[in-house]
Amino acid sequence: MDLVTIEQARQHCRADSSDDSLLTVYVDAAEQAAQDFLNRRVYPDTDALAEAVLDGTAGGDPIVTNASITAAVLLIAGHLFRNREAVTDETANQLPLGAHALLWPHRVGLGV
């Protein structure tokens, strides 16, 4: 997906390059969590979106990333980086509060 670069994640988490493989996993998971919450696919730019539309993989109501989505992905990745254990005060399917607030306006398919 590449909504967030490893450099952005490293800076956000105040990590160094020795953490890159772990950060890559967390960024990938954060991007997937954001898309799952939004009920839509998110693309890094209009070219990637256009390509997905042309090849039929864009899904319903795709969107190009924006500052809110990027910030939410960074918050989720940072949360995963800081909370590496399974036992936390939050439920497993709960997004960090700031990420939820940033993503909510872009969510689709909420039902009736």
DSSP file (Angstrom, degrees, kcal/mol; ACC not computed):
  #  RESIDUE AA STRUCTURE BP1 BP2  ACC     N-H-->O    O-->H-N    N-H-->O    O-->H-N    TCO  KAPPA ALPHA  PHI   PSI    X-CA   Y-CA   Z-CA
    1    1 A M              0   0    0      0, 0.0    27,-0.0     0, 0.0     0, 0.0   0.000 360.0 360.0 360.0 -47.0    0.0    0.0    0.0
    2    2 A D        +     0   0    0      2,-0.1     3,-0.1     1,-0.1    26,-0.0   0.894 360.0 144.8  58.2  45.2    2.8    2.4    0.9
    3    3 A L  S    S+     0   0    0      1,-0.2     2,-0.4    24,-0.1    -1,-0.1   0.780  74.0  32.6 -77.8 -28.0    0.6    5.1    2.5
    4    4 A V  S    S-     0   0    0     69,-0.1    -1,-0.2    23,-0.0    -2,-0.1  -0.992  84.6-132.2-130.0 134.4    3.4    5.8    5.0
    5    5 A T     >  -     0   0    0     -2,-0.4     4,-2.2     1,-0.1     5,-0.2  -0.441  23.4-116.6 -82.0 160.1    7.1    5.5    4.3
    6    6 A I  H  > S+     0   0    0      1,-0.2     4,-2.7     2,-0.2     5,-0.2   0.842 117.5  56.9 -63.2 -32.2    9.5    3.7    6.6
    7    7 A E  H  > S+     0   0    0      2,-0.2     4,-2.4     1,-0.2    -1,-0.2   0.910 106.6  48.1 -65.6 -42.3   11.2    7.1    7.2
    8    8 A Q  H  > S+     0   0    0      2,-0.2     4,-2.7     1,-0.2    -2,-0.2   0.926 113.8  47.0 -62.7 -44.2    7.9    8.6    8.4
    9    9 A A  H  X S+     0   0    0     -4,-2.2     4,-2.6     2,-0.2    -2,-0.2   0.912 111.1  51.4 -64.4 -42.6    7.3    5.7   10.7
   10   10 A R  H  X>S+     0   0    0     -4,-2.7     5,-2.5     1,-0.2     4,-0.7   0.923 113.2  44.9 -60.6 -44.8   10.8    5.8   12.0
   11   11 A Q  H ><5S+     0   0    0     -4,-2.4     3,-0.6     3,-0.2    -2,-0.2   0.924 113.5  49.9 -65.7 -44.3   10.5    9.5   12.8
   12   12 A H  H 3<5S+     0   0    0     -4,-2.7    -2,-0.2     1,-0.2    -1,-0.2   0.905 117.7  39.2 -61.0 -42.5    7.1    9.1   14.3
   13   13 A C  H 3<5S-     0   0    0     -4,-2.6    -1,-0.2    -5,-0.2    -2,-0.2   0.482 105.6-126.5 -86.9  -3.0    8.2    6.3   16.6
   14   14 A R  T <<5 +     0   0    0     -4,-0.7    -3,-0.2    -3,-0.6     2,-0.2   0.922  62.3 144.8  53.7  46.2   11.5    7.8   17.3
   15   15 A A      < -     0   0    0     -5,-2.5     2,-0.2    -6,-0.2    -1,-0.2  -0.551  44.1-128.1-105.1 171.1   13.1    4.6   16.2
   16   16 A D    >   -     0   0    0     -2,-0.2     3,-2.3    -3,-0.1     4,-0.1  -0.669  37.4 -89.5-115.5 177.6   16.4    3.9   14.4
   17   17 A S  G >  S+     0   0    0      1,-0.3     3,-1.5    -2,-0.2     4,-0.3   0.698 118.3  71.5 -63.8 -19.0   17.1    1.9   11.3
   18   18 A S  G 3  S+     0   0    0      1,-0.3    -1,-0.3     2,-0.1     3,-0.3   0.705  97.3  53.0 -68.2 -16.5   17.7   -1.3   13.3
   19   19 A D  G <> S+     0   0    0     -3,-2.3     4,-2.9     1,-0.2     3,-0.3   0.363  77.9 105.7 -94.5   3.8   13.9   -1.3   13.9
   20   20 A D  H <> S+     0   0    0     -3,-1.5     4,-2.4     1,-0.2     5,-0.2   0.857  75.9  50.9 -58.0 -41.7   13.0   -1.1   10.2
   21   21 A S  H  > S+     0   0    0     -4,-0.3     4,-1.4    -3,-0.3    -1,-0.2   0.910 115.0  43.8 -65.7 -39.1   11.9   -4.7    9.8
   22   22 A L  H  > S+     0   0    0     -3,-0.3     4,-2.2     2,-0.2    -2,-0.2   0.915 113.0  51.6 -68.7 -43.4    9.6   -4.4   12.8
   23   23 A L  H  X S+     0   0    0     -4,-2.9     4,-3.0     1,-0.2     5,-0.2   0.868 105.2  56.8 -61.4 -36.5    8.3   -1.0   11.7
   24   24 A T  H  X S+     0   0    0     -4,-2.4     4,-2.4    -5,-0.2    -1,-0.2   0.915 107.6  47.7 -61.4 -43.1    7.5   -2.4    8.3
   25   25 A V  H  X S+     0   0    0     -4,-1.4     4,-2.4     2,-0.2    -2,-0.2   0.929 114.2  46.8 -62.2 -45.4    5.3   -5.0    9.8
   26   26 A Y  H  X S+     0   0    0     -4,-2.2     4,-2.7     2,-0.2    -2,-0.2   0.883 111.9  49.6 -67.4 -38.8    3.5   -2.5   12.0
   27   27 A V  H  X S+     0   0    0     -4,-3.0     4,-2.7     2,-0.2     5,-0.2   0.927 111.8  48.9 -65.4 -43.8    3.0    0.0    9.1
   28   28 A D  H  X S+     0   0    0     -4,-2.4     4,-2.1    -5,-0.2    -2,-0.2   0.925 114.2  45.9 -60.0 -44.2    1.5   -2.8    7.0
   29   29 A A  H  X S+     0   0    0     -4,-2.4     4,-2.6     2,-0.2    -2,-0.2   0.892 112.6  50.9 -65.6 -39.6   -0.8   -3.8    9.8
   30   30 A A  H  X S+     0   0    0     -4,-2.7     4,-2.4     2,-0.2    -2,-0.2   0.898 109.7  49.6 -65.8 -41.1   -1.7   -0.2   10.5
   31   31 A E  H  X S+     0   0    0     -4,-2.7     4,-2.2     2,-0.2    -1,-0.2   0.910 113.0  47.1 -64.1 -41.4   -2.6    0.4    6.9
   32   32 A Q  H  X S+     0   0    0     -4,-2.1     4,-2.7    -5,-0.2    -2,-0.2   0.913 111.2  51.2 -65.9 -42.3   -4.7   -2.7    6.8
   33   33 A A  H  X S+     0   0    0     -4,-2.6     4,-2.4     2,-0.2    -2,-0.2   0.902 110.2  49.9 -61.6 -41.2   -6.4   -1.7   10.0
   34   34 A A  H  X S+     0   0    0     -4,-2.4     4,-2.5     2,-0.2    -1,-0.2   0.933 112.7  46.1 -63.5 -45.7   -7.2    1.7    8.7
   35   35 A Q  H  X>S+     0   0    0     -4,-2.2     4,-1.4     2,-0.2     5,-1.3   0.896 111.7  51.8 -65.1 -39.4   -8.7    0.3    5.4
   36   36 A D  H  <5S+     0   0    0     -4,-2.7    -1,-0.2     1,-0.2    -2,-0.2   0.916 112.4  46.1 -62.2 -42.3  -10.7   -2.3    7.4
   37   37 A F  H  <5S+     0   0    0     -4,-2.4    -2,-0.2     1,-0.2    -1,-0.2   0.898 114.1  47.8 -66.2 -40.5  -12.1    0.4    9.6
   38   38 A L  H  <5S-     0   0    0     -4,-2.5    70,-2.1     2,-0.2    -1,-0.2   0.686  99.1-136.9 -74.1 -18.3  -12.9    2.7    6.6
   39   39 A N  T  <5S+     0   0    0     -4,-1.4     2,-0.3     1,-0.2    -3,-0.2   0.846  74.4  82.5  60.5  35.2  -14.5   -0.2    4.6
   40   40 A R  S   <S-     0   0    0     -5,-1.3     2,-0.3    -6,-0.2    -1,-0.2  -0.985  84.3-100.3-160.2 157.6  -12.7    1.0    1.5
   41   41 A R        -     0   0    0     17,-0.5    22,-2.1    19,-0.4     2,-0.4  -0.637  31.9-151.0 -84.8 142.6   -9.4    0.8   -0.2
   42   42 A V  E     -a   63   0A   0     -2,-0.3    22,-0.2    20,-0.2    -7,-0.1  -0.939   8.2-161.6-117.2 135.4   -6.9    3.6    0.2
   43   43 A Y  E     -a   64   0A   0     20,-2.5    22,-3.2    -2,-0.4   -41,-0.1  -0.883  23.5-130.6-119.3 148.1   -4.3    4.5   -2.4
   44   44 A P  S    S-     0   0    0      0, 0.0     2,-0.3     0, 0.0    -1,-0.1   0.767  85.8  -5.3 -69.6 -25.1   -1.2    6.6   -2.0
   45   45 A D  S  > S-     0   0    0     18,-0.1     4,-2.0     1,-0.1     5,-0.1  -0.960  76.8 -93.6-159.4 172.8   -1.9    8.8   -5.1
   46   46 A T  H  > S+     0   0    0     -2,-0.3     4,-2.8     1,-0.2     5,-0.2   0.818 119.2  58.0 -67.1 -30.4   -4.3    9.3   -8.0
   47   47 A D  H  > S+     0   0    0      2,-0.2     4,-2.3     1,-0.2    -1,-0.2   0.932 107.8  45.9 -64.5 -44.5   -2.1    7.2  -10.3
   48   48 A A  H  > S+     0   0    0      2,-0.2     4,-2.1     1,-0.2    -2,-0.2   0.891 114.2  49.4 -65.0 -38.9   -2.3    4.2   -8.1
   49   49 A L  H  X S+     0   0    0     -4,-2.0     4,-2.4     2,-0.2    -2,-0.2   0.936 110.8  49.2 -64.5 -46.5   -6.0    4.7   -7.7
   50   50 A A  H  X S+     0   0    0     -4,-2.8     4,-2.5     1,-0.2    -2,-0.2   0.898 110.6  50.7 -60.7 -41.3   -6.5    5.0  -11.5
   51   51 A E  H  X S+     0   0    0     -4,-2.3     4,-2.1     1,-0.2    -1,-0.2   0.908 110.8  48.7 -63.0 -42.3   -4.5    1.8  -12.1
   52   52 A A  H  <>S+     0   0    0     -4,-2.1     5,-2.2     2,-0.2     6,-1.1   0.878 111.2  50.2 -66.4 -37.6   -6.6   -0.1   -9.5
   53   53 A V  H ><5S+     0   0    0     -4,-2.4     3,-0.9     4,-0.2    -2,-0.2   0.931 110.8  49.7 -64.4 -44.8   -9.8    1.1  -11.1
   54   54 A L  H 3<5S+     0   0    0     -4,-2.5    -2,-0.2     1,-0.2    -1,-0.2   0.869 114.4  43.2 -63.5 -37.8   -8.6    0.1  -14.6
   55   55 A D  T 3<5S-     0   0    0     -4,-2.1    -1,-0.2    -5,-0.2    -2,-0.2   0.417 113.9-116.1 -92.4   5.0   -7.6   -3.4  -13.5
   56   56 A G  T < 5S+     0   0    0     -3,-0.9    -3,-0.2    -4,-0.5     3,-0.2   0.687  86.5 107.4  78.2  19.5  -10.8   -3.9  -11.4
   57   57 A T      < +     0   0    0     -5,-2.2    -4,-0.2    -6,-0.2    -5,-0.1   0.336  45.5  95.0-109.9   6.8   -9.1   -4.1   -8.0
   58   58 A A  S    S-     0   0    0     -6,-1.1   -17,-0.5     1,-0.1    -5,-0.1   0.734  72.6-154.8 -72.8 -21.8  -10.1   -0.7   -6.5
   59   59 A G        -     0   0    0     -7,-0.2     2,-0.4    -3,-0.2    -1,-0.1  -0.192  41.3 -30.6  74.1-174.3  -13.2   -2.1   -4.7
   60   60 A G  S    S-     0   0    0      1,-0.2   -19,-0.4   -21,-0.1     0, 0.0  -0.634 123.3  -6.5 -82.6 133.7  -16.2    0.1   -3.9
   61   61 A D  S    S-     0   0    0     -2,-0.4    -1,-0.2   -21,-0.1    -2,-0.1   0.895  80.9-168.8  55.3  52.9  -15.7    3.8   -3.1
   62   62 A P        -     0   0    0      0, 0.0     2,-0.3     0, 0.0   -20,-0.2  -0.245   1.2-158.6 -68.3 162.1  -11.9    3.9   -3.1
   63   63 A I  E     -a   42   0A   0    -22,-2.1   -20,-2.5   -18,-0.0     2,-0.4  -0.984  18.5-122.5-142.5 149.7  -10.1    7.0   -1.8
   64   64 A V  E     -a   43   0A   0     -2,-0.3   -18,-0.1   -22,-0.2   -22,-0.0  -0.770  47.2-100.6 -88.1 139.4   -6.7    8.6   -2.2
   65   65 A T        -     0   0    0    -22,-3.2     2,-0.2    -2,-0.4    -1,-0.1  -0.123  42.1-172.7 -58.9 156.4   -4.9    9.1    1.2
   66   66 A N     >  -     0   0    0     -3,-0.1     4,-2.6     1,-0.0     5,-0.2  -0.795  43.8 -82.5-138.6-178.9   -5.0   12.4    2.9
   67   67 A A  H  > S+     0   0    0     -2,-0.2     4,-2.6     1,-0.2     5,-0.2   0.867 125.8  52.3 -60.4 -37.8   -3.3   14.0    5.9
   68   68 A S  H  > S+     0   0    0      2,-0.2     4,-2.3     1,-0.2    -1,-0.2   0.921 111.8  44.7 -65.3 -44.0   -5.9   12.5    8.3
   69   69 A I  H  > S+     0   0    0      2,-0.2     4,-2.5     1,-0.2    -2,-0.2   0.919 113.9  50.0 -67.4 -42.8   -5.5    9.0    7.0
   70   70 A T  H  X S+     0   0    0     -4,-2.6     4,-2.2     1,-0.2    -2,-0.2   0.929 111.9  48.0 -60.4 -45.6   -1.7    9.3    7.0
   71   71 A A  H  X S+     0   0    0     -4,-2.6     4,-2.4    -5,-0.2    -1,-0.2   0.895 110.9  51.6 -62.8 -39.9   -1.7   10.6   10.6
   72   72 A A  H  X S+     0   0    0     -4,-2.3     4,-2.6     2,-0.2    -1,-0.2   0.914 108.5  50.6 -63.7 -42.8   -4.1    7.7   11.7
   73   73 A V  H  X S+     0   0    0     -4,-2.5     4,-2.7     1,-0.2     5,-0.2   0.912 111.2  49.2 -61.3 -41.9   -1.8    5.1   10.1
   74   74 A L  H  X S+     0   0    0     -4,-2.2     4,-2.7     2,-0.2    -2,-0.2   0.904 110.6  50.4 -64.2 -40.8    1.2    6.6   12.0
   75   75 A L  H  X S+     0   0    0     -4,-2.4     4,-2.3     2,-0.2    -2,-0.2   0.921 112.7  46.0 -62.8 -43.5   -0.8    6.6   15.2
   76   76 A I  H  X S+     0   0    0     -4,-2.6     4,-2.4     2,-0.2    -2,-0.2   0.935 114.2  47.7 -65.6 -46.1   -1.8    3.0   14.8
   77   77 A A  H  X S+     0   0    0     -4,-2.7     4,-2.3     1,-0.2    -2,-0.2   0.907 112.5  50.0 -61.6 -41.5    1.8    1.9   13.9
   78   78 A G  H  X S+     0   0    0     -4,-2.7     4,-2.2     2,-0.2    -1,-0.2   0.889 109.1  52.0 -63.1 -39.8    3.2    3.9   16.8
   79   79 A H  H  X S+     0   0    0     -4,-2.3     4,-2.0     1,-0.2    -2,-0.2   0.924 111.3  46.8 -61.8 -45.2    0.7    2.2   19.1
   80   80 A L  H  < S+     0   0    0     -4,-2.4    -2,-0.2     1,-0.2    -1,-0.2   0.880 111.5  52.1 -64.3 -38.0    1.8   -1.2   17.9
   81   81 A F  H  < S+     0   0    0     -4,-2.3     3,-0.3     1,-0.2    -2,-0.2   0.893 115.8  39.5 -65.4 -40.7    5.4   -0.3   18.2
   82   82 A R  H  < S+     0   0    0     -4,-2.2     2,-0.6     1,-0.2    -2,-0.2   0.758 118.4  47.8 -81.2 -25.6    5.0    0.9   21.8
   83   83 A N     <  +     0   0    0     -4,-2.0    -1,-0.2    -5,-0.2    -2,-0.1  -0.707  62.7 156.5-119.3  78.0    2.6   -1.9   22.9
   84   84 A R        +     0   0    0     -2,-0.6     2,-0.2    -3,-0.3    -1,-0.1   0.606  48.9  83.4 -82.5 -12.4    4.2   -5.1   21.6
   85   85 A E  S    S-     0   0    0      2,-0.2    -3,-0.0    -3,-0.1     0, 0.0  -0.570  79.4-126.5 -94.3 158.0    2.5   -7.5   24.0
   86   86 A A  S    S+     0   0    0     -2,-0.2     2,-0.7     1,-0.1    -1,-0.1   0.757  90.2  79.3 -73.3 -25.6   -0.9   -9.0   23.6
   87   87 A V        +     0   0    0      2,-0.0     2,-0.3     4,-0.0    -2,-0.2  -0.768  59.2 138.7 -93.0 115.4   -2.1   -7.8   27.1
   88   88 A T        -     0   0    0     -2,-0.7     4,-0.1     2,-0.4    -2,-0.0  -0.836  65.3-102.2-139.8 177.9   -3.1   -4.2   27.1
   89   89 A D  S    S+     0   0    0     -2,-0.3     2,-0.3     2,-0.1    -2,-0.0   0.562 100.7  73.0 -79.7  -8.8   -5.9   -2.1   28.6
   90   90 A E  S    S-     0   0    0      1,-0.1    -2,-0.4     4,-0.1     2,-0.1  -0.696  89.9-104.1-106.2 157.7   -7.6   -1.9   25.2
   91   91 A T    >   -     0   0    0     -2,-0.3     3,-1.4     1,-0.1    -1,-0.1  -0.412  35.1-111.3 -75.2 159.5   -9.5   -4.6   23.4
   92   92 A A  T 3  S+     0   0    0      1,-0.3    -1,-0.1    -2,-0.1    -2,-0.0   0.781 114.9  45.8 -64.7 -28.6   -7.8   -6.2   20.4
   93   93 A N  T 3  S+     0   0    0      2,-0.1     2,-0.4     0, 0.0    -1,-0.3   0.314  88.0 109.9 -98.6   9.8  -10.0   -4.7   17.8
   94   94 A Q    <   -     0   0    0     -3,-1.4     3,-0.1     1,-0.0    -4,-0.1  -0.720  59.8-141.0 -92.2 130.7  -10.0   -1.1   19.2
   95   95 A L        -     0   0    0     -2,-0.4    -4,-0.1     1,-0.1    -2,-0.1  -0.554  37.5 -89.5 -79.9 150.7   -8.2    1.6   17.3
   96   96 A P    >>  -     0   0    0      0, 0.0     4,-2.2     0, 0.0     3,-0.5  -0.362  44.2-113.0 -55.6 143.1   -6.2    4.2   19.3
   97   97 A L  H 3> S+     0   0    0      1,-0.3     4,-2.1     2,-0.2     5,-0.2   0.859 114.6  49.8 -53.0 -45.5   -8.6    7.1   20.1
   98   98 A G  H 3> S+     0   0    0      1,-0.2     4,-1.9     2,-0.2    -1,-0.3   0.880 110.2  51.0 -63.0 -37.8   -6.8    9.7   17.9
   99   99 A A  H <> S+     0   0    0     -3,-0.5     4,-2.3     2,-0.2     5,-0.2   0.907 108.2  52.4 -65.9 -41.3   -6.8    7.3   14.9
  100  100 A H  H  X S+     0   0    0     -4,-2.2     4,-2.4     1,-0.2    -2,-0.2   0.932 110.1  48.0 -59.0 -47.1  -10.5    6.6   15.3
  101  101 A A  H  < S+     0   0    0     -4,-2.1    -1,-0.2     1,-0.2    -2,-0.2   0.864 113.3  48.0 -64.1 -36.7  -11.3   10.4   15.3
  102  102 A L  H  < S+     0   0    0     -4,-1.9    -1,-0.2    -5,-0.2    -2,-0.2   0.853 117.9  40.1 -72.4 -34.8   -9.1   11.0   12.2
  103  103 A L  H >< S+     0   0    0     -4,-2.3     3,-2.2     1,-0.2     4,-0.4   0.804  94.4  81.2 -84.9 -30.6  -10.6    8.1   10.2
  104  104 A W  G >< S+     0   0    0     -4,-2.4     3,-1.7     1,-0.3    -1,-0.2   0.833  86.3  56.0 -50.9 -45.0  -14.3    8.4   11.1
  105  105 A P  G 3  S+     0   0    0      0, 0.0    -1,-0.3     0, 0.0    -2,-0.1   0.715 110.4  47.5 -62.5 -17.1  -15.1   11.2    8.6
  106  106 A H  G <  S+     0   0    0     -3,-2.2    -2,-0.2    -4,-0.2     2,-0.2   0.359  85.6 117.2-103.9   4.1  -13.9    9.0    5.8
  107  107 A R    <   -     0   0    0     -3,-1.7     2,-0.3    -4,-0.4   -68,-0.2  -0.476  41.8-173.6 -77.0 142.5  -15.7    5.8    6.8
  108  108 A V        +     0   0    0    -70,-2.1    -2,-0.1    -2,-0.2    -1,-0.0  -0.833  52.9  45.1-128.4 167.9  -18.3    4.4    4.4
  109  109 A G        +     0   0    0     -2,-0.3    -1,-0.2     1,-0.1     3,-0.1   0.891  56.0 151.4  70.2  42.0  -20.8    1.5    4.5
  110  110 A L        -     0   0    0      1,-0.3     2,-0.2    -3,-0.2    -1,-0.1   0.579  46.3-135.0 -82.7  -8.7  -22.2    2.2    7.9
  111  111 A G              0   0    0      1,-0.2    -1,-0.3     0, 0.0    -2,-0.1  -0.497 360.0 360.0  88.5-160.8  -25.6    0.7    7.1
  112  112 A V              0   0    0     -2,-0.2    -1,-0.2    -3,-0.1    -2,-0.0   0.451 360.0 360.0 -83.1 360.0  -29.0    2.2    8.0
